[in-house]
Amino acid sequence: MSEKLKEAIERKYVEDSRRLSLYWPAETLTIYDLYTGRRFVKLHSGDIHEFEESEVLELLELIPKYYWKLMRVPLMLRYHKEEDGTVKLIVEGGAWQARLAELLLTGNVSSDGMRSLTLSQFSKLISKFKSLVFVTLST
């Protein structure tokens, strides 16, 4: 591959990554915020992303009230492909985000939570909570 072609591809990747990052949440909300009626987050682009009402109601039923001020939405995941071809989705954020992922997928909470998801776990999660989950590519 020529050096000019390589530079052009890298420039295009950086430009596309920058453009896509505008649609990444600029903020997160606690589950308690959802309970009090806030149903949207601002994106870096300045746009608003609104959560589906039915998904919010299901989330409020699933999450015990004592976690409402600790867990935050949207759940943000980073797509990562291993050298062996295995795909994982890494949970962005701290321990409470990993615990939220685990609670949504298994109904249980451990001290570590789920720090990464398989594709089948991701499919299960996104089928129920598509407006509450954001995914980005690994850098």
C-alpha positions as a printed Julia matrix, in Angstrom:
139×3 Matrix{Float64}:
   0.0     0.0    0.0
   1.4     3.36  -0.95
   2.16    5.91   1.74
  -0.32    8.42   0.21
  -3.13    5.85   0.21
  -2.36    4.91   3.8
  -2.45    8.58   4.86
  -5.74    9.12   3.0
  -7.32    6.12   4.74
  -6.11    7.29   8.14
  -7.44   10.82   7.49
 -10.82    9.4    6.45
 -10.93    7.21   9.58
 -10.14   10.16  11.86
 -12.71   12.36  10.1
 -15.42    9.69  10.3
 -14.6     8.96  13.96
 -14.85   12.65  14.81
 -18.19   12.93  12.98
 -19.61    9.84  14.71
 -18.44   11.04  18.14
 -20.86   13.95  17.81
 -23.68   11.45  18.28
 -22.24   10.07  21.52
 -24.0    11.17  24.74
 -22.59   14.27  26.37
 -24.28   13.33  29.64
 -25.86   10.44  31.5
 -28.87   10.27  33.8
 -29.47    8.32  36.96
 -32.36    5.88  37.02
 -33.86    8.26  39.58
 -33.75   11.04  36.96
 -35.83    8.79  34.7
 -38.28    8.19  37.53
 -38.74   11.94  38.02
 -39.67   12.33  34.35
 -36.49   13.21  32.49
 -36.49   11.06  29.35
 -33.67   12.48  27.21
 -29.93   13.17  27.1
 -27.95   15.71  25.15
 -25.49   14.48  22.53
 -22.14   16.1   21.74
 -23.71   17.38  18.51
 -26.18   19.44  20.54
 -29.05   17.17  19.5
 -31.3    15.39  21.97
 -31.75   11.63  22.26
 -35.08   10.6   23.79
 -35.52    7.26  25.55
 -38.5     5.06  24.65
 -41.21    5.37  27.3
 -41.92    1.61  27.37
 -38.22    0.84  27.87
 -37.96    3.37  30.69
 -40.98    1.85  32.44
 -39.55   -1.66  32.09
 -36.19   -0.45  33.42
 -37.87    1.18  36.44
 -39.61   -2.11  37.21
 -36.4    -4.16  36.88
 -34.02   -1.98  38.9
 -34.51   -2.0   42.69
 -35.09    1.5   44.05
 -31.95    1.42  46.19
 -29.87    1.41  42.96
 -31.7     4.3   41.29
 -29.23    7.01  42.31
 -26.18    4.82  41.55
 -26.88    3.41  38.08
 -26.89    5.64  35.0
 -28.23    5.53  31.45
 -27.59    5.31  28.64
 -25.47    2.21  28.97
 -22.45    2.87  26.76
 -20.55    0.03  25.12
 -17.37   -0.06  23.07
 -17.12   -2.64  20.27
 -13.8    -4.45  20.35
 -12.51   -7.22  18.09
  -9.73   -9.4   19.51
  -6.8   -10.58  17.4
  -8.35  -14.07  17.28
 -11.54  -12.59  15.78
 -13.6   -12.75  18.97
 -15.9    -9.77  19.39
 -16.6    -8.23  22.78
 -18.57   -5.19  23.82
 -16.8    -3.45  26.68
 -18.98   -1.62  29.21
 -17.8     2.0   29.45
 -17.87    3.72  32.83
 -17.36    2.42  36.3
 -18.49   -0.49  38.4
 -22.1     0.68  38.59
 -22.4     0.6   34.8
 -21.03   -2.96  34.77
 -23.55   -3.86  37.48
 -26.36   -2.29  35.45
 -25.4    -4.41  32.43
 -25.37   -7.53  34.6
 -28.71   -6.7   36.2
 -30.37   -6.1   32.83
 -29.01   -9.36  31.41
 -29.2   -11.75  34.36
 -31.42  -10.13  36.97
 -28.55  -10.3   39.48
 -25.85   -7.92  40.67
 -22.34   -8.94  41.72
 -19.54   -6.77  43.07
 -17.77   -6.77  39.68
 -20.77   -6.64  37.36
 -20.34   -7.47  33.66
 -17.44   -5.5   32.23
 -17.78   -7.04  28.77
 -20.57   -8.68  26.8
 -20.59  -11.34  24.12
 -22.47  -10.71  20.9
 -25.36  -12.91  22.06
 -25.6   -10.97  25.36
 -25.5    -7.71  23.42
 -28.29   -8.96  21.12
 -30.44   -9.84  24.12
 -29.8    -6.44  25.71
 -30.42   -4.38  22.59
 -33.61   -6.28  21.74
 -35.18   -5.04  24.99
 -33.5    -1.66  25.53
 -32.49   -0.25  22.13
 -32.95    3.4   23.11
 -31.02    3.01  26.38
 -27.8     1.59  24.86
 -25.1     3.34  22.78
 -22.25    1.55  20.99
 -18.99    2.95  19.67
 -16.06    1.38  17.84
 -12.79    0.62  19.56
  -9.96    3.04  18.79
